[in-house]
């Protein structure tokens, strides 16, 4: 088992009382957390001391240390035992959560060492999911076959909010313009190049480079409004004073996009890496073609993104680091 020392300092965590006053500072240690939790559980200093495997005088001194660090009383002495003050109750609540996290880290590292695995949830936009996440996952599976990995493929706007809601450990995407970038730690790891795909035998296929003006004559399959790929393509139309297509199907589903393109004269913008993969690996070789165009579709770079101040679990860190190795 991992040795988590009682004198390790607790940092990166903030305990707030009445919404504004920060009471938990870096001077608090894990043993302080254990003491306050033990006081809440048992209501007596002697019982808490027994749980901590220390003497009662040592327990009293530890309580005084906590109160000196915080500048408030954490417990109230009663004729028979003690009762936590509102400050102490808040500290115990946060301390219990911190101790639980430490236990989970302990268990997860032990699981990794024994080959039992762990779990990680990530999100990605489509191109880096295929180019980076899949190879990284394959390599991890070879060494840790019992690790449980969950991957959500969505737009950056959806993924960033899922990340903030703690439904993902990290994402490979972009920080949306309507979210505060200071909420995130972000590292650019790639630039997405896109192309236009059509079905084999499409009226525009096989006739050389297609001018932008002709593209507006056909149906289009787009990602939902607000997606960066869609904004990039729309920007190309606008910058060249060409009207946007009138007939548009909106979907975030790559599968539906491919089906619509394969079974109609629709045009769809997708990542070039995805288009190449579809043709080479999916059994659709020859069904989908990349349309030759006279302009580049370069989407804003994507990043490896975590929430600022939120530590990754060992398993999440493992996948995070493997993805970084894929770009080395």
SESEPA-611535 format. One record per residue (C-alpha): residue in three letters; x, y, z. Coordinates in pm, 1 decimal, m for minus. Example, Ala and Ser with C-alpha at 12.3 -4.5 7.8 and 13.67 -1.06 7.14 Angstrom:
# SESEPA-611535
REC resn       px       py       pz
REC  ala   1230.0   m450.0    780.0
REC  ser   1367.0   m106.0    714.0
This chain:
# SESEPA-611535
REC resn       px       py       pz
REC  unk      0.0      0.0      0.0
REC  unk    108.3    357.7    m60.1
REC  unk    245.0    533.9    246.8
REC  unk     57.5    862.5    282.9
REC  unk    232.4   1042.1    565.2
REC  unk     36.7   1216.2    836.2
REC  unk    267.1   1515.4    818.5
REC  unk    192.9   1574.1    448.2
REC  unk     62.1   1922.9    401.6
REC  unk   m279.8   1983.3    251.0
REC  unk   m260.1   2234.3    m32.3
REC  unk   m469.9   2343.1   m328.1
REC  unk   m789.5   2314.7   m123.2
REC  unk  m1000.5   2598.4      9.1
REC  unk  m1259.3   2572.3    284.1
REC  unk  m1502.1   2863.1    286.6
REC  unk  m1735.4   2965.3    564.8
REC  unk  m2022.4   3204.9    493.0
REC  unk  m1916.1   3198.6    123.3
REC  unk  m1624.3   3438.5    166.4
REC  unk  m1386.9   3360.1    451.6
REC  unk  m1115.2   3112.3    363.6
REC  unk  m1020.9   2903.1    664.0
REC  unk   m820.3   2610.7    530.5
REC  unk   m459.9   2708.4    467.0
REC  unk   m146.4   2519.6    372.0
REC  unk    m41.6   2487.5    737.0
REC  unk   m300.4   2217.9    800.0
REC  unk   m183.3   1858.1    772.5
REC  unk   m356.1   1529.2    709.2
REC  unk   m328.9   1431.7   1076.2
REC  unk   m520.0   1749.0   1164.1
REC  unk   m794.3   1640.2    925.4
REC  unk   m805.6   1296.4   1081.4
REC  unk   m833.1   1448.5   1428.1
REC  unk  m1128.8   1672.8   1341.3
REC  unk  m1307.6   1385.8   1167.6
REC  unk  m1246.1   1163.7   1471.3
REC  unk  m1384.6   1433.8   1702.2
REC  unk  m1699.1   1456.4   1492.7
REC  unk  m1738.7   1077.7   1486.0
REC  unk  m1679.8   1013.6   1857.4
REC  unk  m1752.2   1340.2   2038.1
REC  unk  m1470.9   1286.7   2289.5
REC  unk  m1104.8   1383.7   2287.7
REC  unk  m1006.1   1058.0   2456.0
REC  unk  m1183.8    849.5   2192.1
REC  unk  m1035.7   1059.1   1911.3
REC  unk   m689.7   1015.0   2065.4
REC  unk   m740.4    638.9   2072.2
REC  unk   m838.9    638.1   1704.3
REC  unk   m529.2    845.7   1624.6
REC  unk   m312.9    617.2   1842.9
REC  unk   m183.5    909.7   2049.5
REC  unk   m223.2   1018.9   2410.6
REC  unk   m506.0   1244.8   2522.4
REC  unk   m265.6   1534.3   2604.6
REC  unk   m116.7   1500.8   2254.6
REC  unk   m466.5   1512.2   2108.8
REC  unk   m543.6   1830.1   2302.6
REC  unk   m223.4   1988.5   2174.4
REC  unk   m316.8   1893.3   1818.5
REC  unk   m656.1   2059.9   1855.7
REC  unk   m480.6   2374.8   1977.7
REC  unk   m251.6   2359.8   1671.7
REC  unk   m552.5   2344.7   1441.9
REC  unk   m719.1   2638.0   1613.0
REC  unk   m398.2   2843.0   1601.5
REC  unk   m364.1   2780.5   1227.0
REC  unk   m725.0   2871.3   1152.5
REC  unk   m766.9   3143.9   1407.5
REC  unk  m1102.2   3002.3   1520.9
REC  unk  m1226.3   2740.3   1767.6
REC  unk  m1304.7   2407.8   1604.0
REC  unk  m1467.2   2242.1   1903.8
REC  unk  m1654.5   2335.5   2216.8
REC  unk  m1574.5   2159.9   2544.1
REC  unk  m1881.8   2012.5   2713.4
REC  unk  m1921.8   1843.3   3053.3
REC  unk  m1916.9   1511.1   2873.4
REC  unk  m1705.1   1535.2   2561.0
REC  unk  m1680.0   1794.8   2287.7
REC  unk  m1898.8   1935.0   2012.1
REC  unk  m1769.3   2080.3   1688.0
REC  unk  m1832.5   2446.4   1623.1
REC  unk  m1970.6   2547.7   1280.7
REC  unk  m1608.9   2605.7   1177.2
REC  unk  m1508.7   2261.9   1300.1
REC  unk  m1806.7   2098.7   1128.4
REC  unk  m1714.5   2265.6    799.0
REC  unk  m1353.2   2154.3    837.8
REC  unk  m1461.9   1799.5    920.8
REC  unk  m1683.0   1788.4    612.7
REC  unk  m1401.0   1901.7    385.9
REC  unk  m1145.0   1690.8    569.4
REC  unk  m1356.2   1379.1    524.7
REC  unk  m1364.8   1443.1    149.5
REC  unk   m988.4   1495.1    136.2
REC  unk   m919.3   1177.8    332.6
REC  unk  m1151.8    984.2    103.7
REC  unk   m963.1   1114.7   m199.3
REC  unk   m634.8   1005.3    m43.2
REC  unk   m774.8    658.1     22.8
REC  unk   m889.0    636.5   m338.4
REC  unk   m544.9    736.2   m460.2
REC  unk   m392.4    474.0   m231.3
REC  unk   m625.4    204.9   m363.8
REC  unk   m584.1    309.4   m726.5
REC  unk   m206.1    302.2   m714.1
REC  unk   m217.8    m39.0   m547.4
REC  unk   m455.9   m161.6   m817.7
REC  unk   m220.9    m37.4  m1087.1
REC  unk     73.9   m212.4   m925.2
REC  unk   m117.2   m538.2   m902.3
REC  unk   m260.7   m510.7  m1252.7
REC  unk   m618.7   m479.5  m1131.0
REC  unk   m654.9   m141.2  m1298.6
REC  unk   m846.4    171.3  m1210.6
REC  unk  m1077.6    402.7  m1401.1
REC  unk  m1049.6    717.9  m1608.9
REC  unk  m1302.3    924.5  m1802.3
REC  unk  m1194.8   1153.7  m2083.6
REC  unk  m1358.9   1349.2  m2361.1
REC  unk  m1226.7   1441.9  m2704.5
REC  unk  m1322.3   1599.7  m3030.3
REC  unk  m1314.0   1347.5  m3311.4
REC  unk   m975.6   1401.7  m3479.1
REC  unk   m747.8   1373.7  m3172.2
REC  unk   m962.2   1088.8  m3041.2
REC  unk   m859.1    885.2  m3344.7
REC  unk   m507.0   1021.7  m3384.3
REC  unk   m398.2   1036.1  m3018.6
REC  unk   m642.8    876.9  m2774.5
REC  unk   m691.8    544.2  m2951.8
REC  unk   m317.1    462.5  m2980.1
REC  unk   m261.6    569.6  m2618.0
REC  unk   m549.7    353.1  m2496.3
REC  unk   m423.0     54.8  m2693.1
REC  unk    m79.7     79.3  m2530.2
REC  unk   m227.4    112.2  m2181.0
REC  unk   m451.5   m190.0  m2240.7
REC  unk   m148.7   m401.4  m2324.5
REC  unk      4.2   m332.5  m1984.1
REC  unk   m304.0   m272.3  m1765.8
REC  unk   m586.1   m475.1  m1923.8
REC  unk   m828.8   m417.0  m1635.1
REC  unk   m825.9    m37.7  m1644.6
REC  unk  m1175.3     95.8  m1713.9
REC  unk  m1162.8    378.2  m1969.2
REC  unk  m1460.9    590.8  m2072.2
REC  unk  m1437.1    820.5  m2375.0
REC  unk  m1697.8   1074.4  m2485.9
REC  unk  m1675.0   1219.8  m2837.9
REC  unk  m1845.9   1557.2  m2854.8
REC  unk  m1797.2   1922.1  m2940.8
REC  unk  m1560.4   2133.5  m2732.1
REC  unk  m1851.0   2332.8  m2586.0
REC  unk  m2010.8   2017.6  m2445.6
REC  unk  m1685.5   1860.8  m2329.7
REC  unk  m1562.9   2169.4  m2142.4
REC  unk  m1882.0   2182.2  m1937.8
REC  unk  m1865.9   1810.1  m1868.6
REC  unk  m1510.0   1861.3  m1746.9
REC  unk  m1612.8   2141.9  m1511.2
REC  unk  m1893.1   1918.9  m1380.3
REC  unk  m1629.7   1652.8  m1290.3
REC  unk  m1767.9   1402.2  m1538.9
REC  unk  m1428.9   1386.0  m1709.7
REC  unk  m1076.8   1375.8  m1572.6
REC  unk   m947.2   1567.2  m1874.3
REC  unk  m1043.6   1645.8  m2232.2
REC  unk   m873.7   1694.0  m2568.7
REC  unk  m1059.3   1987.5  m2717.2
REC  unk  m1064.7   2368.2  m2713.9
REC  unk  m1172.4   2607.3  m2441.2
REC  unk  m1499.2   2766.2  m2561.5
REC  unk  m1508.2   3144.1  m2594.4
REC  unk  m1795.5   3174.1  m2345.1
REC  unk  m1600.8   3008.8  m2059.7
REC  unk  m1332.3   3172.7  m1847.0
REC  unk   m997.7   3027.8  m1965.5
REC  unk   m861.6   3078.7  m1614.0
REC  unk  m1071.9   2782.0  m1503.7
REC  unk   m850.0   2548.0  m1702.9
REC  unk   m494.6   2426.5  m1747.5
REC  unk   m448.8   2398.4  m2123.9
REC  unk   m162.8   2271.0  m2339.8
REC  unk   m180.6   2291.8  m2719.0
REC  unk    m98.9   1951.9  m2868.0
REC  unk   m215.3   1968.2  m3231.1
REC  unk   m368.2   2159.0  m3519.4
REC  unk   m671.5   2010.5  m3688.5
REC  unk   m685.9   2022.9  m4067.8
REC  unk  m1024.2   1955.7  m4222.6
REC  unk  m1152.0   1860.8  m4566.0
REC  unk  m1481.8   1821.9  m4749.4
REC  unk  m1615.4   1472.7  m4817.1
REC  unk  m1869.2   1354.8  m5073.4
REC  unk  m1993.0   1018.8  m5195.3
REC  unk  m1827.6    826.7  m5473.5
REC  unk  m1981.5    944.1  m5802.0
REC  unk  m2085.9   1282.8  m5661.5
REC  unk  m2151.5   1543.1  m5935.2
REC  unk  m1851.6   1746.3  m5814.2
REC  unk  m1611.5   1452.2  m5783.2
REC  unk  m1360.0   1378.0  m6054.7
REC  unk  m1382.8   1719.9  m6216.8
REC  unk  m1073.9   1882.6  m6070.0
REC  unk  m1053.5   2152.6  m5807.4
REC  unk  m1399.7   2271.3  m5708.0
REC  unk  m1459.8   2647.1  m5663.4
REC  unk  m1628.4   2764.7  m5346.3
REC  unk  m1924.8   2908.7  m5536.4
REC  unk  m2035.6   2565.6  m5659.0
REC  unk  m2039.4   2415.0  m5310.2
REC  unk  m2337.1   2623.3  m5199.6
REC  unk  m2557.8   2450.8  m5458.1
REC  unk  m2568.0   2123.6  m5262.4
REC  unk  m2698.7   1995.8  m4929.7
REC  unk  m2454.7   2012.4  m4639.4
REC  unk  m2410.5   1816.5  m4317.0
REC  unk  m2267.5   2040.0  m4044.1
REC  unk  m2180.6   2008.2  m3679.6
REC  unk  m2420.3   2208.8  m3458.7
REC  unk  m2395.8   2586.4  m3460.4
REC  unk  m2108.8   2714.9  m3248.1
REC  unk  m1871.8   2427.5  m3324.8
REC  unk  m1529.0   2546.2  m3435.3
REC  unk  m1525.3   2342.5  m3756.2
REC  unk  m1855.5   2491.8  m3861.8
REC  unk  m1743.3   2842.3  m3768.3
REC  unk  m1423.7   2793.4  m3969.6
REC  unk  m1611.1   2686.0  m4283.8
REC  unk  m1866.5   2963.9  m4243.6
REC  unk  m1580.2   3211.2  m4207.6
REC  unk  m1435.5   3093.5  m4539.8
REC  unk  m1768.8   3152.9  m4715.0
REC  unk  m1806.9   3495.7  m4557.8
REC  unk  m1450.1   3609.8  m4626.7
REC  unk  m1500.2   3534.7  m4996.4
REC  unk  m1847.2   3687.7  m5016.4
REC  unk  m2004.4   3356.3  m5112.6
REC  unk  m2349.7   3277.4  m4979.3
REC  unk  m2383.8   2997.2  m4730.3
REC  unk  m2566.1   2676.9  m4831.2
REC  unk  m2941.9   2694.2  m4775.4
REC  unk  m3004.0   2324.6  m4706.0
REC  unk  m2821.9   2209.4  m4392.6
REC  unk  m2853.8   1906.5  m4165.5
REC  unk  m2710.1   1969.6  m3819.3
REC  unk  m2561.8   1676.5  m3627.8
REC  unk  m2269.1   1603.0  m3398.8
REC  unk  m2277.8   1235.1  m3498.7
REC  unk  m1993.7   1126.0  m3724.9
REC  unk  m2182.3    807.9  m3813.0
REC  unk  m2491.3    998.6  m3929.0
REC  unk  m2268.4   1238.0  m4121.4
REC  unk  m2103.3    950.0  m4309.2
REC  unk  m2437.4    783.6  m4383.2
REC  unk  m2590.3   1106.0  m4517.0
REC  unk  m2288.4   1172.6  m4737.4
REC  unk  m2273.4    813.6  m4864.7
REC  unk  m2643.1    805.3  m4954.3
REC  unk  m2697.6   1152.4  m5100.0
REC  unk  m2525.5   1440.3  m5276.4
REC  unk  m2456.9   1613.4  m4944.6
REC  unk  m2119.4   1767.1  m4862.1
REC  unk  m1968.6   1752.5  m4514.4
REC  unk  m1660.3   1904.2  m4353.8
REC  unk  m1469.8   1662.9  m4128.9
REC  unk  m1116.0   1637.0  m3996.2
REC  unk   m872.2   1515.8  m4263.2
REC  unk   m733.5   1248.4  m4027.2
REC  unk  m1086.6   1117.0  m3977.5
REC  unk  m1155.5   1111.6  m4350.3
REC  unk   m832.9    919.8  m4416.5
REC  unk   m914.4    673.0  m4138.6
REC  unk  m1266.0    617.2  m4272.0
REC  unk  m1134.2    535.5  m4616.6
REC  unk   m846.1    317.1  m4496.3
REC  unk   m993.2    132.0  m4198.0
REC  unk  m1372.3    135.7  m4199.9
REC  unk  m1454.5    m73.9  m4501.1
REC  unk  m1593.7    235.8  m4675.3
REC  unk  m1292.9    265.2  m4907.7
REC  unk  m1419.6    416.3  m5231.0
REC  unk  m1759.5    502.0  m5087.5
REC  unk  m1642.7    836.4  m4945.2
REC  unk  m1412.4   1071.5  m5133.9
REC  unk  m1224.1   1384.2  m5030.9
REC  unk  m1329.6   1669.3  m5255.2
REC  unk  m1040.7   1869.9  m5407.1
REC  unk  m1083.4   2235.5  m5311.4
REC  unk   m880.6   2552.3  m5371.0
REC  unk   m862.8   2659.7  m5006.4
REC  unk   m738.9   2520.6  m4675.8
REC  unk   m963.7   2446.3  m4379.6
REC  unk   m745.6   2492.2  m4072.9
REC  unk   m933.4   2472.9  m3745.8
REC  unk   m813.8   2634.4  m3421.8
REC  unk   m552.6   2415.6  m3245.2
REC  unk   m681.6   2166.2  m2989.8
REC  unk   m537.0   2124.9  m2640.8
REC  unk   m503.2   1877.5  m2357.7
REC  unk   m721.0   2040.0  m2091.5
REC  unk   m767.9   1984.2  m1717.9
REC  unk   m943.1   2189.4  m1451.3
REC  unk   m704.0   2429.6  m1279.3
REC  unk   m615.6   2309.3   m930.1
REC  unk   m778.0   1965.4   m971.1
REC  unk   m532.2   1677.9   m940.6
REC  unk   m560.2   1380.2  m1171.4
REC  unk   m592.0   1032.2  m1027.6
REC  unk   m298.4    798.6  m1102.0
REC  unk   m497.6    620.2  m1372.4
REC  unk   m607.8    945.5  m1534.3
REC  unk   m249.1   1071.6  m1519.7
REC  unk   m136.2    751.4  m1689.7
REC  unk   m366.7    805.5  m1988.2
REC  unk   m290.3   1179.6  m1990.5
REC  unk     83.8   1108.4  m2015.7
REC  unk     39.8    841.3  m2283.8
REC  unk   m150.8   1088.5  m2499.7
REC  unk    133.3   1337.7  m2460.1
REC  unk    378.4   1069.6  m2574.2
REC  unk    178.2   1023.9  m2894.4
REC  unk    263.7   1377.9  m3002.3
REC  unk    634.4   1349.3  m2914.5
